[in-house]
Amino acid sequence: MSLSPGRTGGTPTADDILEALDPEQRQVAASPSGPMCVLAGAGTGKTRAITHRIAYGVLSGAYQPQRVLAVTFTARAAGEMRTRLRELGVPGVQTRTFHAAALRQLHYFWPQAIGGAAPEVLPYKASVVAEAGSRLRLQLDRVAVRDLAAEVEWAKVSMLTPETYAAAAQRAGRDPAGLDATAMARVLQTYEEVKAERGVIDFEDVLLLSVGILAEREDIARVVRSQYRHFVVDEYQDVNALQQRLLDLWVGERDDVCVVGDAAQTIYSFTGATPRHLLEFPRRYPRAQVVHLVRNYRSTPQIVALANILVRAGHSPGGRPAVTPRAEPLQLRSQGQDGPAPALTAYGDDPAEATGVAAAIKELVTRGTPASQIAVLFRTNAQSEAYESALADAGVAYLVRGGERFFVRKEVRTAILLMRGAARADDGSKPLGELVRDVIAGAGWTQPAPSSGGAMRDRWESLQALAALADSFAAAEPSARLTDLVRELDERAAAQHAPTVEGVTLASLHAAKGLEWDTVFMVGCSDGLIPISMAQGPEAIAEERRLMYVGLTRARRELRLSWAGARNPGGRAGRRPSRFLDEAAIILGDGARSSARAKGPAGKASKTGKAAKSSKSSKCRGCGADLVTGATRKVGRCQDCPPTYDEATFEALLGWRLTVAGEAQVPTYVVFTDATLTAIAEKRPASHRELAMISGVVARKLERYGDDVLAILSRADPGGTAESVVVP
């Protein structure tokens, strides 16, 4: 469906807005006033429906754009909504996250309600939590501090105080970092004391203080309610108790609110999110319209069929999630063309799975699939390292979701600075796209693209993304000039709404929410990973199922699932495919029920030599603790134990790698990852055969770098310093 131009030219009319929608989406948009609950399945165009509802409301005269507040959960989603509304000819609508909207109001009303300027917002809780733990004489490592910070967040969004925390935590079965509820209550109290001494507030305080001001100051609440008359809430299944309380205070006695969500995509209950508010909305607003969006425009019928089986099985009598009230899961109907059937591949061990997935991705890219349209999704962030190494070994560019952000990259910052300076001289004589390319040439953009890969290509792709954004921006706003584009980039940077950059995306299932790709590799599909072993009880298992559902529905055209029978090569194949796939054997074939067999990258039986090459200990040789990440297993040592390599030798290896990467104009990880280099320094191989036994040293790298590495190791004096090594 495409939006036809309006009768007055480039701006659509209210009738045009409705013509662009399917019947259910049109039902959402055509009734802009009054309460509405939109139950929208994955890929059904919910953002399209609600942005068109807002646009129709404005263009039909039902809304004033400045009286509309649309809230969602991520800055990226808010930025996307803002962009779509502008393209529909409706600028001026406030589209923000809950926190951004509350913070803006807090800064505005603080002088009136409290006096003085609002306090600074603490960017991270870790330092304050660590200080609180120290005052209570608790022995907390980095992981414990992170867990306690998450518990502080849960307590605050649940609107608990140190006095009420213990009883609520016991009812919910909370067990943060092994502390009992009474001890955690003391941490909460001390955390608040440390924060007060530093004169700062945290992100949850932004919501709590806004709630307090609006609840206690009726005059301020009246001002807010006169400003905002119409409300739209996206991803409503993820609302927590505190956000719901703030929304109630914004809305007041009125009922002009539209909520959109899908109970089957509730995956953030650990932060206090609950679908209860979504499911009970019709009860709270008896005259609310309830609209079901089930036409899936994203995925092929084959992918949709698998997703439907998964969510339906989770709602069967034997696997019904313990969520009250109960909601029948939405059964999606694909509107797309047929595609390949989803496939489940078994591998002998985790390294073989990573290597096999990387090889399959390289084949896709070689055949012409853009790397930006491929994703590798996993349950835990610890799984990322193995796929980073495997893709680097295969020479495939990748991006880690949650890694370096687009707008902080040096080349992007330089390009925007150049555009900002050139904007003053833009006389409109050149098309915007052409002008932008001329300007960013000063930051390294070239025509054509560089033929080499690595860092140079990565930088070019970032700049090319800016050029492509200029083209699309000019197409949406033909009169726009460089000043307008710079303003758009500033807004996108603030919202973390980055343009598309070439590279395979690596992301956890949680981080993948709201995104989509042509091809998705969902890895680690075995019991113990999905559902994760720590998930206990029916509600926790039900959320793990929903998490897999979210992962499956990220794929547009092709979905490849995989699992490994063992963690390490040569290990006992004690795993089984995820129990969530048991009912999907009709689609996935025998792979969903088969036991683990030793399989290599292409699905063939692994050779003994290959298994021996990448064998790694799963216990730390220092303290005997389990090694849970690929990097720690590679070196055989946990992060808490001191390294056993000679520092001078390691520095010599780092220096050599930097030189080689610089000469080849590739990132250093393409030569060897940090984990591989550490393993080399730790194990000090004396021959090509011993070097080949280290994970990450593939045949190509052994041939290319083996002599240099062994030369560095042979010239290093373990008791003193390493000799300088000249690499030809």
C-alpha positions as CSV (number, residue, x, y, z in Angstrom):
1,M,0.0,0.0,0.0
2,S,1.3,3.4,-0.9
3,L,0.1,6.8,0.1
4,S,-1.1,8.8,-2.9
5,P,-0.3,12.5,-3.2
6,G,-3.0,14.8,-1.9
7,R,-5.3,16.7,-4.1
8,T,-3.5,20.0,-3.3
9,G,-0.1,18.7,-4.5
10,G,2.5,17.1,-2.2
11,T,0.4,17.2,1.0
12,P,-2.1,14.3,1.5
13,T,-5.7,15.0,2.4
14,A,-7.6,13.3,5.2
15,D,-9.2,11.0,2.5
16,D,-5.8,10.1,1.1
17,I,-4.7,9.0,4.6
18,L,-7.5,6.5,4.8
19,E,-7.1,5.2,1.3
20,A,-3.6,4.0,2.1
21,L,-4.7,1.6,4.8
22,D,-6.2,-1.9,5.0
23,P,-9.7,-2.3,6.5
24,E,-8.5,-2.9,10.1
25,Q,-5.9,-0.1,10.0
26,R,-8.5,2.2,8.5
27,Q,-10.8,1.4,11.4
28,V,-8.0,2.6,13.7
29,A,-7.3,5.8,11.8
30,A,-10.9,6.8,10.9
31,S,-12.0,7.1,14.6
32,P,-9.5,9.6,16.0
33,S,-11.5,10.5,19.1
34,G,-12.4,8.4,22.1
35,P,-10.7,5.5,23.7
36,M,-9.2,2.7,21.5
37,C,-7.3,-0.5,22.1
38,V,-5.3,-1.8,19.2
39,L,-4.2,-5.4,19.6
40,A,-1.5,-5.6,16.9
41,G,0.4,-8.7,16.0
42,A,4.0,-8.7,14.8
43,G,4.5,-7.1,11.4
44,T,0.9,-6.0,11.0
45,G,1.7,-2.3,10.5
46,K,0.8,-0.9,13.9
47,T,3.1,2.1,13.6
48,R,1.5,2.8,10.2
49,A,-2.0,2.6,11.8
50,I,-1.3,4.9,14.7
51,T,0.7,7.5,12.7
52,H,-2.1,7.6,10.1
53,R,-4.6,7.9,12.9
54,I,-2.8,11.0,14.2
55,A,-2.4,12.4,10.6
56,Y,-6.1,11.8,9.9
57,G,-7.1,13.5,13.2
58,V,-5.0,16.6,12.3
59,L,-5.9,16.8,8.6
60,S,-9.6,16.3,9.4
61,G,-9.6,19.0,12.0
62,A,-10.2,16.7,15.0
63,Y,-6.8,17.4,16.4
64,Q,-4.4,20.3,16.8
65,P,-1.0,18.8,16.3
66,Q,0.5,20.5,19.3
67,R,-2.2,19.0,21.5
68,V,-1.2,15.4,20.7
69,L,1.3,13.4,22.8
70,A,2.5,10.1,21.4
71,V,4.7,8.1,23.7
72,T,6.8,5.0,23.1
73,F,9.6,3.1,24.8
74,T,12.8,3.8,22.8
75,A,14.2,7.0,21.4
76,R,14.6,5.2,18.1
77,A,11.0,4.3,17.9
78,A,10.0,7.9,18.8
79,G,12.3,9.2,16.1
80,E,10.8,6.9,13.5
81,M,7.3,7.9,14.5
82,R,8.3,11.6,14.2
83,T,9.8,11.0,10.7
84,R,6.6,9.2,9.5
85,L,4.4,12.0,10.7
86,R,6.5,14.5,8.9
87,E,6.3,12.5,5.7
88,L,2.5,12.5,6.1
89,G,2.5,16.3,6.3
90,V,1.9,16.5,10.0
91,P,4.8,18.1,11.8
92,G,4.5,19.5,15.3
93,V,3.2,16.4,17.1
94,Q,5.1,15.6,20.3
95,T,6.6,12.1,19.9
96,R,8.7,11.1,22.9
97,T,9.6,8.3,25.3
98,F,8.0,8.3,28.7
99,H,11.2,9.5,30.2
100,A,11.8,12.2,27.7
101,A,8.3,13.6,28.0
102,A,8.5,13.5,31.8
103,L,12.0,15.1,32.0
104,R,10.9,18.0,29.8
105,Q,7.9,18.6,32.1
106,L,10.1,18.2,35.2
107,H,12.6,20.9,34.0
108,Y,9.7,23.2,33.1
109,F,7.7,22.9,36.4
110,W,10.5,22.3,38.9
111,P,11.2,26.0,39.6
112,Q,7.4,26.5,40.3
113,A,6.9,23.3,42.2
114,I,10.2,22.9,44.1
115,G,12.3,26.0,43.5
116,G,15.6,26.4,41.7
117,A,16.9,24.2,38.9
118,A,16.1,20.5,38.5
119,P,18.9,18.2,39.7
120,E,21.2,16.4,37.3
121,V,20.1,13.0,36.1
122,L,22.4,10.2,37.0
123,P,23.4,8.4,33.7
124,Y,24.3,5.1,35.4
125,K,23.4,3.6,38.8
126,A,26.5,1.4,39.2
127,S,28.7,3.8,41.0
128,V,26.0,4.8,43.5
129,V,24.9,1.2,44.0
130,A,28.6,0.2,44.6
131,E,28.9,3.0,47.2
132,A,25.8,1.9,49.0
133,G,27.1,-1.6,49.1
134,S,30.4,-0.5,50.4
135,R,28.7,1.5,53.2
136,L,26.8,-1.7,54.2
137,R,30.1,-3.7,54.1
138,L,28.8,-5.9,51.3
139,Q,31.3,-7.7,49.0
140,L,30.0,-6.9,45.6
141,D,31.7,-7.7,42.3
142,R,30.8,-6.0,39.0
143,V,28.1,-8.6,38.2
144,A,26.5,-8.2,41.6
145,V,26.5,-4.4,41.2
146,R,24.8,-4.7,37.9
147,D,22.1,-7.1,39.3
148,L,21.5,-4.8,42.3
149,A,21.1,-1.8,40.0
150,A,18.5,-3.7,38.0
151,E,16.7,-4.6,41.3
152,V,16.7,-0.9,42.3
153,E,15.1,-0.1,39.0
154,W,12.4,-2.8,39.5
155,A,11.6,-1.6,42.9
156,K,11.2,2.0,41.8
157,V,9.1,1.3,38.7
158,S,6.9,-0.9,41.0
159,M,6.6,2.2,43.2
160,L,8.1,0.5,46.2
161,T,9.9,2.2,49.1
162,P,12.6,0.6,51.3
163,E,9.8,0.0,53.8
164,T,7.5,-1.7,51.4
165,Y,10.1,-3.5,49.3
166,A,10.6,-6.7,51.4
167,A,7.0,-7.9,51.4
168,A,6.6,-7.2,47.7
169,A,9.9,-8.9,46.8
170,Q,9.0,-12.0,48.8
171,R,5.6,-12.2,47.0
172,A,7.4,-11.9,43.6
173,G,10.1,-14.4,44.5
174,R,12.9,-11.8,43.9
175,D,16.5,-12.9,44.7
176,P,18.8,-10.1,43.6
177,A,22.5,-11.2,43.8
178,G,21.7,-13.7,46.5
179,L,20.6,-11.0,49.0
180,D,17.5,-11.5,51.1
181,A,14.7,-9.0,50.9
182,T,15.7,-7.3,54.2
183,A,19.3,-6.7,53.0
184,M,18.1,-5.4,49.7
185,A,15.8,-3.0,51.4
186,R,18.8,-1.6,53.3
187,V,20.6,-1.3,49.9
188,L,17.7,0.7,48.6
189,Q,17.7,3.0,51.6
190,T,21.4,3.6,51.4
191,Y,21.3,4.1,47.6
192,E,18.8,6.9,48.1
193,E,21.0,8.5,50.8
194,V,24.1,8.4,48.6
195,K,22.1,9.9,45.7
196,A,20.8,12.7,47.9
197,E,24.3,13.5,49.1
198,R,25.5,13.8,45.5
199,G,22.5,15.9,44.6
200,V,21.4,13.8,41.7
201,I,18.3,11.8,40.6
202,D,18.1,8.7,38.5
203,F,15.9,7.9,35.5
204,E,13.1,6.4,37.6
205,D,13.1,9.5,39.8
206,V,12.2,11.5,36.7
207,L,9.0,9.6,36.5
208,L,8.4,9.4,40.3
209,L,9.0,13.1,40.7
210,S,6.7,13.9,37.8
211,V,4.0,11.8,39.3
212,G,4.4,13.4,42.7
213,I,4.2,17.0,41.3
214,L,1.1,16.2,39.1
215,A,-0.6,14.4,42.0
216,E,0.0,17.1,44.5
217,R,-0.3,20.2,42.4
218,E,-3.6,20.4,40.7
219,D,-2.7,23.7,39.1
220,I,0.3,22.1,37.3
221,A,-1.8,19.1,36.3
222,R,-4.4,21.4,34.8
223,V,-1.7,23.1,32.7
224,V,-0.4,19.7,31.4
225,R,-3.9,18.5,30.6
226,S,-4.7,21.7,28.7
227,Q,-1.6,21.3,26.7
228,Y,-2.2,17.6,25.7
229,R,-5.7,16.5,24.8
230,H,-5.0,13.4,22.8
231,F,-2.7,10.5,23.7
232,V,-1.2,7.6,21.8
233,V,0.8,4.9,23.6
234,D,2.8,2.5,21.5
235,E,4.1,-0.9,22.8
236,Y,1.6,-0.7,25.6
237,Q,2.2,-4.3,26.7
238,D,5.6,-3.0,28.1
239,V,4.1,-0.4,30.4
240,N,5.0,-0.7,34.1
241,A,3.0,0.5,37.1
242,L,4.9,3.8,37.4
243,Q,4.5,4.6,33.7
244,Q,0.8,3.8,33.9
245,R,0.4,6.1,36.9
246,L,2.0,8.9,35.0
247,L,-0.2,8.3,32.0
248,D,-3.3,8.3,34.2
249,L,-2.3,11.8,35.6
250,W,-1.7,13.1,32.1
251,V,-5.1,11.9,30.9
252,G,-7.0,12.9,34.0
253,E,-10.8,12.4,33.8
254,R,-10.8,12.3,30.0
255,D,-10.7,9.2,27.8
256,D,-9.1,10.3,24.5
257,V,-6.3,7.8,24.6
258,C,-5.3,5.1,22.0
259,V,-3.1,2.2,23.2
260,V,-1.3,-0.3,20.9
261,G,0.3,-3.5,21.8
262,D,0.6,-7.3,21.6
263,A,0.6,-9.4,24.8
264,A,2.6,-12.1,22.9
265,Q,5.5,-9.7,22.7
266,T,5.8,-8.9,26.4
267,I,9.5,-9.6,27.0
268,Y,10.5,-7.1,29.7
269,S,8.8,-8.3,32.8
270,F,12.1,-8.2,34.6
271,T,11.9,-4.4,34.5
272,G,8.3,-4.4,35.8
273,A,6.5,-4.5,32.5
274,T,3.2,-6.3,32.4
275,P,0.5,-6.8,29.7
276,R,-2.2,-6.4,32.3
277,H,-2.7,-2.7,31.5
278,L,-3.2,-3.6,27.8
279,L,-5.6,-6.6,28.5
280,E,-7.6,-4.7,31.0
281,F,-8.0,-1.5,29.0
282,P,-11.5,-2.3,27.7
283,R,-12.6,-2.9,31.2
284,R,-11.2,0.5,32.4
285,Y,-12.8,2.2,29.3
286,P,-16.1,0.4,28.6
287,R,-16.8,2.5,25.5
288,A,-13.4,1.7,24.0
289,Q,-13.2,0.3,20.5
290,V,-11.0,-2.8,20.2
291,V,-9.3,-3.4,16.9
292,H,-7.3,-6.5,16.0
293,L,-4.5,-6.2,13.5
294,V,-3.5,-9.6,12.2
295,R,-2.5,-9.1,8.5
296,N,1.2,-9.6,8.6
297,Y,3.0,-7.6,5.9
298,R,6.5,-8.4,7.0
299,S,7.1,-12.2,6.8
300,T,6.5,-15.0,4.3
301,P,3.6,-17.4,5.0
302,Q,6.2,-20.0,6.0
303,I,7.6,-17.8,8.7
304,V,4.2,-16.7,9.9
305,A,3.0,-20.3,10.1
306,L,5.9,-21.2,12.4
307,A,5.3,-18.1,14.6
308,N,1.6,-19.0,14.9
309,I,2.4,-22.6,16.0
310,L,4.8,-21.3,18.6
311,V,2.4,-18.8,20.2
312,R,-0.6,-21.2,19.9
313,A,1.3,-24.0,21.6
314,G,2.2,-21.7,24.5
315,H,-1.4,-21.0,25.1
316,S,-2.5,-24.7,25.1
317,P,-3.8,-26.2,28.4
318,G,-0.5,-27.8,29.1
319,G,1.6,-24.7,28.4
320,R,-0.7,-21.8,29.2
321,P,1.1,-18.8,30.5
322,A,0.2,-17.7,34.0
323,V,-1.0,-14.2,32.9
324,T,-4.2,-12.7,34.2
325,P,-6.5,-11.8,32.6
326,R,-6.1,-14.4,29.9
327,A,-6.0,-13.2,26.2
328,E,-6.3,-15.4,23.2
329,P,-3.1,-15.1,21.1
330,L,-3.4,-13.3,17.8
331,Q,-3.1,-15.6,14.8
332,L,-1.3,-13.8,12.0
333,R,-2.3,-14.0,8.4
334,S,0.6,-13.4,6.0
335,Q,0.0,-11.0,3.1
336,G,3.4,-11.8,1.5
337,Q,4.6,-14.1,-1.2
338,D,5.9,-17.6,-0.5
339,G,9.5,-18.0,0.6
340,P,11.8,-20.8,1.7
341,A,10.7,-22.9,4.6
342,P,12.4,-22.1,8.0
343,A,15.2,-24.5,8.6
344,L,16.7,-26.0,11.8
345,T,20.3,-27.1,11.6
346,A,22.1,-29.1,14.2
347,Y,25.8,-28.7,14.9
348,G,28.2,-30.7,17.1
349,D,29.3,-27.8,19.3
350,D,29.1,-24.1,19.7
351,P,32.3,-23.2,17.8
352,A,31.1,-25.3,14.8
353,E,27.7,-23.6,14.9
354,A,29.4,-20.1,14.8
355,T,31.7,-21.2,12.0
356,G,28.8,-22.7,10.0
357,V,26.5,-19.7,10.4
358,A,29.4,-17.4,9.3
359,A,30.0,-19.5,6.2
360,A,26.3,-19.4,5.3
361,I,26.2,-15.6,5.7
362,K,29.3,-15.2,3.6
363,E,27.6,-17.2,0.9
364,L,24.5,-15.0,1.0
365,V,26.6,-11.8,0.8
366,T,28.6,-13.2,-2.1
367,R,25.4,-14.0,-3.9
368,G,24.3,-10.4,-3.5
369,T,22.3,-10.1,-0.2
370,P,23.1,-6.8,1.4
371,A,24.9,-7.4,4.8
372,S,22.6,-4.9,6.4
373,Q,19.6,-7.2,5.6
374,I,21.1,-10.1,7.6
375,A,21.0,-10.6,11.4
376,V,22.3,-13.1,13.9
377,L,20.1,-13.2,17.0
378,F,21.0,-14.9,20.3
379,R,19.6,-15.2,23.8
380,T,22.5,-13.8,25.8
381,N,25.1,-11.2,25.0
382,A,27.8,-13.7,26.0
383,Q,27.1,-15.6,22.8
384,S,28.1,-12.6,20.6
385,E,31.9,-13.1,20.8
386,A,31.9,-16.4,19.0
387,Y,30.0,-14.9,16.1
388,E,32.1,-11.8,16.0
389,S,35.2,-14.0,15.7
390,A,33.6,-16.3,13.1
391,L,32.4,-13.4,10.9
392,A,35.8,-11.7,11.2
393,D,37.5,-14.9,10.2
394,A,35.2,-15.1,7.2
395,G,35.9,-11.5,6.2
396,V,32.3,-10.4,6.7
397,A,31.6,-6.9,8.2
398,Y,29.3,-6.8,11.2
399,L,27.7,-4.4,13.7
400,V,27.0,-5.3,17.3
401,R,23.6,-3.8,18.3
402,G,24.4,-1.8,21.4
403,G,28.0,-1.3,20.3
404,E,29.5,2.0,19.0
405,R,26.6,4.3,18.1
406,F,26.4,5.7,14.6
407,F,26.4,9.4,15.6
408,V,29.5,9.1,17.8
409,R,31.7,7.6,15.0
410,K,34.5,10.0,14.1
411,E,33.8,10.1,10.4
412,V,30.1,10.8,11.1
413,R,30.9,13.6,13.5
414,T,33.3,15.1,11.0
415,A,30.8,14.9,8.2
416,I,28.1,16.6,10.2
417,L,30.5,19.3,11.2
418,L,31.4,20.0,7.6
419,M,27.7,20.1,6.6
420,R,27.0,22.5,9.4
421,G,29.7,24.8,8.1
422,A,28.6,24.5,4.5
423,A,25.0,25.2,5.3
424,R,25.6,28.9,5.6
425,A,26.8,29.0,1.9
426,D,24.0,26.8,0.5
427,D,22.3,29.0,-2.1
428,G,20.1,26.2,-3.4
429,S,21.8,25.9,-6.8
430,K,22.7,22.2,-6.3
431,P,20.4,19.3,-5.5
432,L,20.7,18.5,-1.8
433,G,22.0,14.9,-2.4
434,E,24.7,16.2,-4.7
435,L,25.7,19.0,-2.4
436,V,26.0,16.6,0.6
437,R,28.2,14.3,-1.4
438,D,30.5,17.2,-2.3
439,V,30.7,18.3,1.3
440,I,31.3,14.8,2.9
441,A,34.1,14.1,0.4
442,G,36.1,16.1,2.9
443,A,35.4,13.4,5.5
444,G,36.5,10.6,3.1
445,W,33.5,9.8,1.0
446,T,34.4,8.8,-2.6
447,Q,32.6,7.8,-5.8
448,P,32.9,4.9,-6.4
449,A,33.1,2.9,-3.1
450,P,36.5,1.7,-2.1
451,S,37.3,-1.8,-3.4
452,S,39.0,-2.9,-0.1
453,G,37.2,-4.0,3.0
454,G,38.0,-3.4,6.6
455,A,38.1,-0.1,8.4
456,M,38.2,2.0,5.2
457,R,35.0,0.4,3.8
458,D,33.4,0.7,7.3
459,R,34.0,4.5,7.2
460,W,32.8,4.8,3.7
461,E,29.6,2.9,4.5
462,S,28.9,5.4,7.4
463,L,29.3,8.3,5.1
464,Q,27.3,6.7,2.3
465,A,24.4,6.2,4.8
466,L,24.4,10.0,5.3
467,A,24.3,10.6,1.5
468,A,21.4,8.1,1.2
469,L,19.6,9.8,4.0
470,A,20.0,13.2,2.2
471,D,18.4,11.7,-0.9
472,S,15.4,10.3,1.0
473,F,15.0,13.6,3.0
474,A,15.0,15.7,-0.2
475,A,12.4,13.3,-1.7
476,A,10.1,13.8,1.3
477,E,10.7,17.6,1.5
478,P,11.7,18.9,-2.0
479,S,12.3,22.4,-0.7
480,A,14.7,21.2,2.1
481,R,18.2,22.6,2.1
482,L,21.4,21.7,4.0
483,T,20.3,23.7,7.1
484,D,17.1,21.5,7.3
485,L,19.1,18.3,6.9
486,V,21.6,19.3,9.7
487,R,18.6,20.0,11.9
488,E,17.2,16.5,11.0
489,L,20.5,14.9,11.8
490,D,20.6,16.6,15.2
491,E,17.2,15.3,16.0
492,R,18.1,11.8,14.9
493,A,21.3,11.9,17.0
494,A,19.3,12.9,20.0
495,A,16.9,10.1,19.3
496,Q,19.6,7.6,18.3
497,H,17.7,7.1,15.1
498,A,20.6,6.1,12.8
499,P,20.3,5.5,9.1
500,T,21.1,2.0,7.7
501,V,24.8,1.0,7.6
502,E,26.1,-2.0,5.7
503,G,27.1,-4.9,8.0
504,V,25.6,-8.0,9.5
505,T,23.7,-7.2,12.7
506,L,24.5,-9.1,15.8
507,A,21.9,-8.7,18.5
508,S,20.3,-10.3,21.5
509,L,16.7,-11.2,21.2
510,H,15.8,-8.3,23.6
511,A,17.7,-5.8,21.5
512,A,16.1,-7.0,18.3
513,K,12.6,-6.0,19.4
514,G,11.2,-3.5,16.9
515,L,13.7,-4.3,14.1
516,E,13.5,-6.5,11.0
517,W,15.7,-8.0,8.4
518,D,15.4,-10.0,5.2
519,T,17.3,-13.0,6.6
520,V,17.6,-13.9,10.3
521,F,19.8,-16.5,11.8
522,M,18.5,-17.5,15.2
523,V,21.3,-19.3,16.9
524,G,21.5,-21.3,20.2
525,C,18.0,-22.8,19.9
526,S,18.5,-25.4,22.6
527,D,17.1,-25.9,26.0
528,G,19.2,-24.1,28.5
529,L,19.6,-21.1,26.2
530,I,16.1,-20.6,25.0
531,P,14.4,-21.1,27.4
532,I,17.4,-20.1,29.5
533,S,18.3,-22.4,32.3
534,M,17.6,-19.8,35.0
535,A,13.9,-19.4,33.9
536,Q,11.9,-21.1,36.6
537,G,8.1,-21.4,36.8
538,P,5.3,-21.1,34.2
539,E,5.5,-17.3,33.9
540,A,9.2,-17.3,33.3
541,I,9.0,-20.1,30.7
542,A,6.1,-18.3,29.0
543,E,8.2,-15.2,28.6
544,E,11.0,-17.2,27.1
545,R,8.6,-18.5,24.6
546,R,7.5,-15.0,23.8
547,L,11.1,-14.0,23.4
548,M,11.6,-16.7,20.7
549,Y,8.4,-15.5,19.0
550,V,9.8,-12.0,18.8
551,G,13.0,-13.4,17.3
552,L,11.2,-15.5,14.7
553,T,9.0,-12.6,13.6
554,R,12.0,-10.3,12.9
555,A,12.6,-12.2,9.6
556,R,11.0,-11.0,6.3
557,R,12.1,-13.6,3.8
558,E,14.3,-16.3,5.3
559,L,14.6,-17.8,8.7
560,R,17.4,-20.2,9.7
561,L,17.5,-21.7,13.2
562,S,20.4,-23.7,14.6
563,W,21.5,-25.4,17.8
564,A,24.6,-27.2,19.0
565,G,24.7,-30.5,20.9
566,A,27.6,-29.6,23.1
567,R,29.3,-26.5,24.3
568,N,32.8,-27.5,23.4
569,P,34.3,-29.7,20.7
570,G,34.6,-33.3,21.8
571,G,32.3,-32.6,24.7
572,R,29.3,-34.7,25.6
573,A,26.3,-33.9,23.4
574,G,23.8,-33.4,26.2
575,R,21.7,-30.7,24.7
576,R,18.4,-31.0,22.9
577,P,16.6,-28.6,20.6
578,S,14.5,-26.0,22.3
579,R,11.2,-27.5,23.7
580,F,9.4,-24.6,22.0
581,L,10.1,-26.2,18.7
582,D,8.6,-29.5,19.5
583,E,5.2,-28.7,17.9
584,A,7.0,-27.3,14.8
585,A,8.3,-30.6,13.5
586,I,5.7,-30.4,10.7
587,I,7.5,-27.3,9.4
588,L,11.1,-27.8,10.5
589,G,11.2,-31.5,9.8
590,D,13.0,-34.1,11.9
591,G,15.6,-31.5,13.0
592,A,13.2,-30.3,15.7
593,R,13.2,-33.7,17.3
594,S,16.6,-35.2,16.5
595,S,19.3,-35.8,19.0
596,A,22.6,-33.9,18.7
597,R,25.0,-35.4,16.2
598,A,28.5,-34.1,15.6
599,K,28.1,-31.8,12.6
600,G,30.4,-29.3,11.0
601,P,29.7,-26.0,9.2
602,A,28.0,-27.6,6.3
603,G,26.0,-30.1,8.3
604,K,28.6,-32.9,7.7
605,A,30.0,-35.0,10.5
606,S,32.9,-33.2,12.1
607,K,36.4,-34.6,11.7
608,T,38.3,-35.6,14.8
609,G,41.1,-33.3,13.9
610,K,38.8,-30.3,13.7
611,A,37.3,-31.0,17.1
612,A,40.8,-31.4,18.6
613,K,41.9,-28.1,17.1
614,S,39.3,-26.0,18.8
615,S,38.9,-27.8,22.1
616,K,38.8,-25.5,25.1
617,S,38.5,-26.0,28.8
618,S,35.1,-25.0,30.3
619,K,36.7,-24.4,33.8
620,C,39.0,-21.6,34.7
621,R,42.5,-23.0,35.3
622,G,43.1,-20.4,38.0
623,C,40.0,-20.7,40.3
624,G,38.1,-23.6,38.7
625,A,35.0,-21.5,38.0
626,D,32.8,-22.2,35.0
627,L,33.7,-20.3,31.9
628,V,30.5,-19.0,30.3
629,T,31.7,-16.8,27.4
630,G,33.6,-17.7,24.2
631,A,36.4,-15.3,25.1
632,T,37.1,-16.8,28.5
633,R,36.8,-20.4,27.2
634,K,39.3,-19.5,24.5
635,V,42.0,-18.4,27.0
636,G,41.0,-20.9,29.7
637,R,40.7,-18.2,32.4
638,C,37.9,-16.2,33.9
639,Q,38.0,-12.4,34.0
640,D,38.5,-12.3,37.8
641,C,41.8,-14.3,37.7
642,P,45.0,-12.4,36.7
643,P,46.6,-13.2,33.3
644,T,49.4,-15.7,33.2
645,Y,51.1,-14.4,30.1
646,D,54.2,-12.2,29.9
647,E,53.1,-8.6,29.5
648,A,56.0,-7.7,27.3
649,T,55.2,-10.6,24.9
650,F,51.5,-9.6,24.8
651,E,52.5,-5.9,24.1
652,A,54.7,-7.1,21.3
653,L,51.8,-9.1,19.8
654,L,49.5,-6.0,20.1
655,G,52.0,-3.8,18.4
656,W,52.5,-6.3,15.5
657,R,48.8,-6.6,15.1
658,L,48.3,-2.8,14.9
659,T,51.0,-2.6,12.3
660,V,49.6,-5.4,10.1
661,A,46.0,-4.0,10.4
662,G,47.2,-0.5,9.5
663,E,49.1,-1.7,6.4
664,A,46.1,-3.8,5.3
665,Q,43.6,-1.0,6.2
666,V,41.4,-3.4,8.2
667,P,40.2,-3.3,11.8
668,T,42.6,-5.0,14.2
669,Y,40.0,-7.8,15.0
670,V,40.2,-8.9,11.4
671,V,43.9,-9.9,12.0
672,F,43.2,-11.6,15.4
673,T,40.6,-10.8,18.0
674,D,41.7,-9.8,21.5
675,A,40.7,-13.1,22.9
676,T,42.7,-15.0,20.3
677,L,45.8,-12.8,20.8
678,T,45.4,-13.4,24.6
679,A,45.2,-17.1,24.1
680,I,48.4,-17.1,22.0
681,A,50.2,-15.1,24.6
682,E,48.9,-17.5,27.4
683,K,49.7,-20.7,25.6
684,R,53.0,-19.7,23.8
685,P,52.8,-22.2,20.9
686,A,56.2,-23.1,19.6
687,S,55.2,-24.5,16.2
688,H,52.6,-24.1,13.4
689,R,50.8,-27.2,14.7
690,E,50.5,-25.9,18.3
691,L,49.4,-22.5,16.9
692,A,46.7,-24.1,14.9
693,M,45.3,-25.7,18.0
694,I,44.2,-22.2,19.3
695,S,40.6,-21.2,18.5
696,G,40.5,-18.3,16.1
697,V,43.7,-19.4,14.2
698,V,42.1,-20.7,11.0
699,A,44.1,-22.1,8.1
700,R,44.2,-18.8,6.2
701,K,45.5,-16.9,9.2
702,L,48.0,-19.6,10.0
703,E,49.4,-19.3,6.6
704,R,49.4,-15.6,6.5
705,Y,50.5,-14.7,10.1
706,G,52.0,-17.9,11.6
707,D,55.6,-17.2,10.9
708,D,55.4,-13.6,12.3
709,V,53.6,-14.7,15.5
710,L,56.0,-17.6,16.2
711,A,58.9,-15.2,15.5
712,I,57.6,-12.8,18.2
713,L,57.1,-15.6,20.7
714,S,60.6,-17.1,20.0
715,R,62.3,-13.7,20.5
716,A,60.5,-12.9,23.7
717,D,62.3,-13.4,27.0
718,P,59.8,-14.6,29.6
719,G,61.9,-13.3,32.3
720,G,62.6,-9.9,30.8
721,T,61.4,-7.9,27.8
722,A,60.6,-8.9,24.3
723,E,63.0,-7.9,21.6
724,S,61.7,-5.6,18.9
725,V,60.3,-7.6,16.1
726,V,60.4,-6.2,12.6
727,V,57.6,-7.5,10.4
728,P,58.4,-7.3,6.7
